[in-house]
Amino acid sequence: MGQLSQKETDECFSAGNVTSSVCCLGRCAPSRGACIRGVCHCHSGWRGFDCTEPVNGSGGGGRRGFVVNVREDDGSGGGGGGRRGFVYVHAPPPELGLHNMLRFQCKKNSYDADWHLVRRLLRDRSAHAVKLADASLFYLPTWAAFSWGNRAARKFGWAANRLVNWLRQSEFAEHWAANRSRYMMYYTADMGACAVPAYGTINLAHWGLTSPWDMQLQPHQYTPNASAAHPCPADRSVQCLDKPPCFTPRRDVLMPFYSAWNPANFSADTTATSPPAPPSLPPPEPGAWQCELYFAGSFAHAFAPMYSQGVRQAVRDAHENRSGYCIHGRAPNLLWFRSRFCLAAGGDGFGDRLTRAMRTGCVPVIIQPGVEMPLEEVLPYEDFSLRFGFDDIKVLHKRLAAVDATEHARLRRNVLRYGPAFNWHDEHGLAYEYVRYALCRRAANVPCAHLRPRALPRE
């Protein structure tokens, strides 16, 4: 579904001194602020990332409750069917993370999704609430991956704590204390919210492990058992099952990581049984799939056996010498397009193979025990993917052989149908729209039907 390159040109982040208002988050209008090197510096009387909120017009920054209102849109754009937004975006001082984000953000990185979420949200009047009192969800951006790297999970906890302390010392202190279960923080790196303190917030992450990090090899055996009367032991050699899971379904939101591609140069007959070819390559003969299952990537890491939950290693050991099974350390990208199925396993936390399969029209085979998939609460994964447990790996060839051409064609048509949900491209992707709908479902007393992506089946 387009080029494998993740790059989008963006002059804002190649200029040495950015002053254009379009290079700041949201709508940094000159009448309210000045955009200087990606930061909107507000004039007196205004605040927020894009200086759209009057300093004295937040509607009660210290109030314990919140009110959700519905009114007609003012006609200034952004859609929304005449409804007011439901997410208030806090703007911590730039030194608490935004400066680091601007230093590294270039619209090319897998960990950029938090930037693009806020960028789109601030311009979307169907979702963004300018006033605190109008919102039922409250976003506190961490920009954690750009401050501490993609695996420094414990430092993400430190970054979150620094932001929480900022809230507690601000006019929002009482609001945070009363409503923190509706506050959202985003942890974009490989391990998601693993090792982040349990603040009771809604965690946005790319890694959906439903157990603690050190229980990922036996995720279904995880049962919290500690309590105030029986706390976890001080002896660190003893497993403490009261550690919070990395991801809590129905509370947290599993996000597609940042990937942007233009599908305009991808064309395929979605009813055909033959695979599509990448641009400039002739299509193969009908039925001439080069690989039954394809995977290329690392099989070992310093964190083995936890690396990939042992899945990549087990698939290699069981099938690398099997005819039609293309299991490699390195392989040409062509095989994404010429394989009937593509393995979607994790890595050190979340992996990118599911998104790669969705963008190339390859039916994903998901083997990630105890791990929720991006937007699984709204996407019908059974319509475009296959999912197996670790015990199925040895008989995977039998499971895949049982999928006939008709069923495979159905799955592949739906890969093309739902692929845009994993694509953050402004013009061709729908990742933001799907995320907005998932967030709306967590908002209190907010109608969401008008935000439901049209590709989804009716409820």
C-alpha positions, 0 to 999 in steps of 0.5 A: 500500500505504497512505498516502504519509505516513512519520509514526508517532506517537511520544511519546518524541521529542515530550516535553521530558524523557523518562524512561520506560524504553520511550523508551530503546533495548532493555530499560532495566529500572529494576533495571539503569539509568535512562532519561534523555532517551532514554539508559539510564544504567547502574547499577554493574555493567551496561553496553550501550545498555540495560544488559543486559550485566554488566560482568564477564560479556562472556565475554572482551572481549579474546579473539581468537576467538569461539564460537557457541553454541545453547541453549534460549530462556529463555522471556522473549520475542523468539522465536528457536526456542530459539536464542541471538542472533548479533549483539553490539551495541557501545555507544560513549559517547553523545557519539560519536553517540547524543546527535546521533541522539536530538536529530534522531530522530523516527521520520519520517526516511528516515535513521532505519533505523539507530536502528530496527534497533538498537531492534528488535535489542536486544529480539530474543533470536533475533538479539541476543547479550548476550555478545560470546563468543556472537556471530559478528557485531559491530555498531558504530553510527555514527549518522552521518547525524545527526552530519553530514547526509545527504551528508557522506560524507567526514565519515562516514569521520571518524566511523567512524575516531573509533569505531574509535579508541574500540575500539582504546583499549578492552578490545575492541582485540584482538577488533577487530584479529582480527575486524574483517571481521565488524564491521558499521557502518551509513552511512544517508545518500545516498552510503552508504559512498562515501568511507569508509575500507576498514576491512574491515568489513561496511558496511550502506548504502542506496546499492548502487553497486558502483564508486567514487562518481566511476565511477558513470557507467561502473560496469562499467568499474571494475576495481581495478588498484593494488597495493603494488608499483604504488600509486595515483598522487599526482597527483589529476588521474589516475583512481585505480582502487584506490579502494574501491567504495561497495558490495561485494556478498556482503560488505556489506548493502543495506538498505531505508531507513526508511519506515513505513506502515500498509497497513490503509487500502489494499485492492485486488483483486490479481488485477485488471488495473485499478490500485488507487485511494488511499483515498476515491477511486473505482477507475478502469474496468478497464484504464484506466491513466492512465500507462504510465510515471510519474515525478515529481521533480528532473532537475538538481542541482549534481552533474550529470551524476552526478545520478541517473547521468543516468537521469532526464534521459535518460528525460525527453529520450526520453519526456516527450512520448510519449503515456501517459508521465507524466514531470513535475517535480511531480505528484499522488500519485494517479498512483502508484496509476494508473500501470502502471509507475513509474520507480525511478532514483537521485538523489544516491546512493540514491533513494526511488522503489523504495519508493514504488512498492512501497507503492502497488502500482506495478510498479517499472522499475529503471534504476540501472547497476551498483547493487545493490538493497535486500535483492537477495540474498534478494528475487526482484526478477525476480518484482516488477520490471523492470530495464533498462540505460542503453542501453535508455532510448531503446526503453523504450516498446517494452520496456514495451509488450511486457509483457502484462496477464497478466505485469503482473498477476503482477508486481503481485501480487508487488509486494503480496507483497514490499512489506512487506520495504521497510516498517519499521512495527512492526506491518505491516512486515517490513523488520526480519525481512528484514534479520535474515535477510540478516545471519544469512546472514553469521554463522558457523555459525548456523542461519538457516532459522527466520528466513527470511521466509515470503513468500520462495520455498523454497530 
